[in-house]
């Protein structure tokens, strides 16, 4: 084994979005029997969780639902500037987000959050007032617990919305993402970081002439054949979503359990081929058909609401 640890970073598609079984009783019933579902985390359903079963090193998943590249930049900087950090021991895997995700910091709470927004490309590439912004420090926590973070969001929502409206358009957003990607990847190279890009939802690395020099850092280097963790390109064509897996009983566009198994298997095979892992463990994963059969059986066993 070349590395003692693999660290994964990204959005909900890497964290394991859609599998918040501790918040969603229906999800827990639908996917009963596949994993213990006792730790109240996404990990056991995520692709990093499946990769953990295949490789003989530690997997640490730093991905977070709703957050974007700026959180990746911050975490990587914090980790790599630790005096005990050894770049030879760790492989980093990045799922880069699309446009419209901005990190925020609350001095009151002393913690980082994020707000998501959309650009109206059809009408002057301006900030899209509807649906506006969506803010959180921890998705699937703040809105359920209505904690102090939720109070801060309610207090400051209009202020941040107005700020975004006044300072945001497509041109500025695109340039900021491009320049920050350039700075980040240059930093990674300068310190000798071992890393691959699993997915770039923005596709800017393929379209910006300067950024194209990092295309070889893709784990999968064919533009349209790259592994699409997000479902944006390849995987949406395969339709490995939760919605497909449950026959739309759960209408969620995140990867289903099979989609995450498929992603982990592809990643593991490529890491083996490149010599980043010495060998893979044999894992008896359920097939796509077996998963769907069990899922639909679980759905049929869920009591139907009584009509009054």
C-alpha positions as CSV (number, residue, x, y, z in Angstrom):
1,X,0.0,0.0,0.0
2,X,1.5,3.3,-1.1
3,X,-0.7,5.6,1.1
4,X,-1.7,5.2,4.7
5,X,-4.8,7.3,4.1
6,X,-7.1,8.6,1.3
7,X,-8.9,11.8,2.0
8,X,-12.0,12.7,-0.1
9,X,-13.5,16.1,-0.5
10,X,-16.6,17.5,-2.3
11,X,-20.3,18.2,-2.1
12,X,-23.3,16.1,-1.1
13,X,-22.5,13.7,-4.0
14,X,-19.4,12.7,-2.2
15,X,-20.7,12.9,1.4
16,X,-23.6,10.6,0.5
17,X,-26.4,13.0,0.0
18,X,-29.9,11.6,0.1
19,X,-29.1,9.0,2.7
20,X,-30.0,11.0,5.8
21,X,-31.8,8.0,7.3
22,X,-31.6,9.4,10.8
23,X,-33.6,12.4,9.7
24,X,-35.8,10.6,7.2
25,X,-37.7,7.6,8.5
26,X,-38.9,6.6,5.0
27,X,-35.3,6.5,3.7
28,X,-34.4,4.2,6.6
29,X,-37.3,1.8,5.9
30,X,-36.6,1.8,2.1
31,X,-32.9,0.9,2.6
32,X,-33.3,-1.4,5.5
33,X,-31.1,-4.5,5.4
34,X,-28.1,-3.1,3.5
35,X,-26.1,-1.4,6.3
36,X,-26.4,-1.2,10.1
37,X,-27.6,2.4,9.9
38,X,-26.6,3.1,13.5
39,X,-23.9,5.8,13.3
40,X,-26.2,8.6,11.9
41,X,-23.7,9.5,9.1
42,X,-23.8,9.3,5.3
43,X,-20.6,7.3,5.2
44,X,-21.9,3.8,5.0
45,X,-23.9,4.6,1.9
46,X,-21.4,7.0,0.2
47,X,-18.9,6.1,-2.4
48,X,-16.0,6.8,0.0
49,X,-17.7,4.4,2.3
50,X,-17.7,1.7,-0.4
51,X,-14.1,2.6,-1.3
52,X,-13.2,2.0,2.3
53,X,-14.2,-1.7,1.9
54,X,-12.0,-2.1,-1.2
55,X,-8.7,-0.6,-0.3
56,X,-6.3,-1.4,2.6
57,X,-5.9,2.1,4.0
58,X,-7.9,4.6,6.0
59,X,-10.6,6.6,4.2
60,X,-11.6,9.9,5.7
61,X,-14.5,11.7,4.0
62,X,-14.4,15.5,4.4
63,X,-17.2,16.2,1.9
64,X,-20.2,18.2,3.1
65,X,-23.7,18.6,1.7
66,X,-24.3,21.9,0.0
67,X,-20.8,23.3,0.4
68,X,-18.4,24.0,-2.5
69,X,-14.8,24.5,-3.5
70,X,-13.9,27.3,-1.0
71,X,-14.5,24.8,1.8
72,X,-12.1,22.4,0.1
73,X,-9.5,25.1,-0.3
74,X,-9.7,26.0,3.4
75,X,-9.6,22.4,4.7
76,X,-6.7,21.4,2.4
77,X,-4.7,24.5,3.5
78,X,-5.4,23.8,7.2
79,X,-4.3,20.2,6.8
80,X,-1.3,20.8,4.7
81,X,0.1,23.5,7.0
82,X,0.0,21.3,10.0
83,X,3.6,20.7,11.1
84,X,3.0,17.0,11.3
85,X,1.6,16.7,7.7
86,X,3.5,14.3,5.5
87,X,2.4,14.6,1.8
88,X,3.9,11.2,1.0
89,X,1.4,9.4,3.3
90,X,-1.9,10.7,1.9
91,X,-3.8,10.7,-1.4
92,X,-6.4,13.5,-1.9
93,X,-9.4,13.0,-4.1
94,X,-11.4,16.2,-5.1
95,X,-14.9,16.4,-6.4
96,X,-15.1,20.1,-7.4
97,X,-18.4,21.9,-7.3
98,X,-20.2,24.0,-9.8
99,X,-20.7,27.7,-9.8
100,X,-22.9,29.5,-7.2
101,X,-21.5,28.3,-3.8
102,X,-20.0,30.9,-1.6
103,X,-18.3,30.3,1.8
104,X,-19.4,32.6,4.7
105,X,-18.0,33.1,8.2
106,X,-20.0,34.1,11.3
107,X,-17.8,36.0,13.8
108,X,-20.6,35.6,16.3
109,X,-20.7,31.8,15.9
110,X,-17.0,31.5,15.0
111,X,-17.8,28.9,12.3
112,X,-18.0,28.6,8.5
113,X,-21.1,28.2,6.5
114,X,-22.2,28.5,2.9
115,X,-24.8,30.2,0.7
116,X,-25.9,28.8,-2.6
117,X,-27.3,30.9,-5.5
118,X,-28.1,30.7,-9.1
119,X,-27.2,32.7,-12.2
120,X,-29.9,33.6,-14.7
121,X,-27.9,32.9,-17.8
122,X,-30.9,33.6,-20.1
123,X,-31.5,37.1,-18.8
124,X,-28.2,38.9,-18.7
125,X,-26.3,36.4,-16.5
126,X,-27.5,38.2,-13.4
127,X,-28.2,36.9,-9.9
128,X,-31.4,34.9,-10.1
129,X,-33.8,36.4,-7.5
130,X,-36.0,33.3,-7.6
131,X,-35.2,31.0,-5.8
132,X,-32.7,33.5,-4.3
133,X,-30.1,32.2,-1.9
134,X,-30.0,29.1,0.3
135,X,-27.9,29.3,3.4
136,X,-26.7,26.8,6.0
137,X,-23.8,26.0,8.3
138,X,-24.8,22.3,8.4
139,X,-27.5,21.1,6.0
140,X,-29.8,18.5,7.7
141,X,-28.8,19.9,11.1
142,X,-29.7,23.6,11.2
143,X,-33.2,23.4,9.8
144,X,-34.1,20.4,11.9
145,X,-32.8,21.5,15.2
146,X,-33.5,25.3,14.8
147,X,-30.3,25.9,16.7
148,X,-28.2,29.1,17.1
149,X,-27.0,28.7,13.5
150,X,-30.6,28.7,12.3
151,X,-31.2,31.9,14.3
152,X,-28.2,33.5,12.7
153,X,-29.4,32.6,9.2
154,X,-32.9,34.0,9.8
155,X,-31.4,37.2,11.2
156,X,-29.0,37.8,8.3
157,X,-30.8,36.2,5.4
158,X,-32.0,39.5,3.9
159,X,-28.7,41.2,4.3
160,X,-26.7,38.4,2.5
161,X,-29.4,38.2,-0.2
162,X,-29.1,41.9,-0.9
163,X,-25.3,41.7,-0.8
164,X,-25.4,38.9,-3.3
165,X,-27.8,40.7,-5.6
166,X,-25.5,43.8,-5.6
167,X,-22.2,42.0,-6.2
168,X,-23.0,38.9,-8.2
169,X,-23.3,38.1,-11.9
170,X,-22.2,35.4,-14.2
171,X,-19.0,37.1,-15.4
172,X,-17.7,37.8,-11.9
173,X,-18.7,34.4,-10.6
174,X,-17.0,32.5,-13.4
175,X,-13.8,34.6,-13.1
176,X,-13.6,34.1,-9.3
177,X,-14.0,30.4,-9.6
178,X,-11.4,30.1,-12.4
179,X,-8.8,32.2,-10.6
180,X,-9.4,30.4,-7.3
181,X,-9.1,27.0,-8.9
182,X,-5.8,28.2,-10.5
183,X,-4.4,29.4,-7.2
184,X,-5.6,26.2,-5.4
185,X,-4.2,23.7,-7.8
186,X,-0.9,25.7,-8.1
187,X,-0.6,25.5,-4.3
188,X,-1.3,21.7,-4.4
189,X,1.5,21.3,-7.0
190,X,3.9,23.6,-5.2
191,X,3.8,21.5,-2.0
192,X,4.0,18.1,-3.8
193,X,0.5,17.1,-2.9
194,X,-0.7,13.7,-4.2
195,X,-4.1,14.3,-5.6
196,X,-6.6,13.5,-8.3
197,X,-9.7,15.3,-9.5
198,X,-12.7,12.9,-9.5
199,X,-15.2,15.4,-10.9
200,X,-15.4,19.1,-11.9
201,X,-19.0,20.0,-12.1
202,X,-18.3,23.4,-13.5
203,X,-16.3,21.9,-16.4
204,X,-14.0,25.0,-16.3
205,X,-10.9,22.9,-16.4
206,X,-11.9,21.8,-19.9
207,X,-13.0,25.2,-21.2
208,X,-10.4,27.6,-19.8
209,X,-7.2,27.5,-21.8
210,X,-5.0,28.2,-18.7
211,X,-6.7,25.6,-16.5
212,X,-6.4,22.9,-19.2
213,X,-2.9,22.1,-18.0
214,X,-4.5,20.4,-15.0
215,X,-6.6,18.0,-17.1
216,X,-4.0,15.2,-16.5
217,X,-4.9,15.4,-12.8
218,X,-8.3,13.9,-13.5
219,X,-8.5,10.4,-12.4
220,X,-10.5,9.8,-15.5
221,X,-9.2,12.0,-18.3
222,X,-11.8,11.6,-21.1
223,X,-13.9,14.7,-21.0
224,X,-17.3,13.0,-21.4
225,X,-16.1,9.6,-20.0
226,X,-14.9,11.1,-16.7
227,X,-16.5,9.5,-13.7
228,X,-19.5,11.7,-12.9
229,X,-20.0,11.4,-9.1
230,X,-22.6,14.2,-9.4
231,X,-24.6,12.6,-12.2
232,X,-24.0,15.7,-14.3
233,X,-22.4,13.8,-17.2
234,X,-21.8,10.1,-17.3
235,X,-23.8,8.7,-14.3
236,X,-27.0,10.6,-15.2
237,X,-26.9,8.6,-18.5
238,X,-26.7,5.4,-16.5
239,X,-29.4,6.8,-14.2
240,X,-28.0,5.4,-11.0
241,X,-30.0,7.8,-8.8
242,X,-32.0,7.2,-5.7
243,X,-35.1,8.2,-7.7
244,X,-34.4,5.4,-10.2
245,X,-33.4,2.9,-7.6
246,X,-36.7,3.5,-5.7
247,X,-39.0,3.9,-8.8
248,X,-39.3,7.5,-7.7
249,X,-40.8,6.5,-4.3
250,X,-38.0,8.8,-3.1
251,X,-37.6,11.5,-5.7
252,X,-33.9,12.3,-5.1
253,X,-31.3,13.0,-7.8
254,X,-28.3,12.0,-5.7
255,X,-26.5,8.7,-6.4
256,X,-28.3,5.6,-5.1
257,X,-26.6,2.9,-3.2
258,X,-25.7,1.1,-6.4
259,X,-24.4,4.4,-7.9
260,X,-22.1,4.8,-5.0
261,X,-20.9,1.2,-5.2
262,X,-20.3,1.7,-9.0
263,X,-18.4,4.9,-8.4
264,X,-16.2,3.3,-5.7
265,X,-15.4,0.3,-7.8
266,X,-14.4,2.5,-10.8
267,X,-12.2,4.6,-8.6
268,X,-10.6,1.7,-6.9
269,X,-9.8,-0.1,-10.2
270,X,-8.2,3.1,-11.6
271,X,-6.1,3.6,-8.5
272,X,-4.9,0.0,-8.8
273,X,-4.1,0.5,-12.4
274,X,-2.1,3.7,-11.7
275,X,-0.2,2.0,-8.9
276,X,-1.7,4.1,-6.1
277,X,-2.9,1.0,-4.3
278,X,-1.1,-2.3,-4.2
279,X,-4.2,-4.5,-4.2
280,X,-7.9,-4.5,-3.8
281,X,-9.9,-6.5,-1.3
282,X,-12.6,-8.9,-2.6
283,X,-16.0,-7.5,-1.6
284,X,-19.3,-9.2,-2.3
285,X,-21.3,-6.1,-3.2
286,X,-25.0,-6.6,-4.0
287,X,-25.8,-6.2,-7.7
288,X,-27.9,-3.4,-9.1
289,X,-30.7,-5.8,-9.6
290,X,-30.5,-7.2,-6.0
291,X,-30.5,-3.7,-4.5
292,X,-33.5,-2.7,-6.5
293,X,-35.4,-5.9,-5.7
294,X,-34.8,-5.4,-2.0
295,X,-35.6,-1.7,-2.1
296,X,-39.0,-2.3,-3.8
297,X,-39.7,-5.1,-1.4
298,X,-39.1,-2.7,1.5
299,X,-41.3,-0.1,-0.1
300,X,-44.1,-2.6,-0.5
301,X,-43.8,-3.5,3.2
302,X,-44.2,0.2,4.3
303,X,-47.7,0.5,5.8
304,X,-50.0,2.6,3.5
305,X,-51.7,5.6,5.2
306,X,-55.3,4.8,6.1
307,X,-58.0,6.8,4.3
308,X,-60.5,8.4,6.7
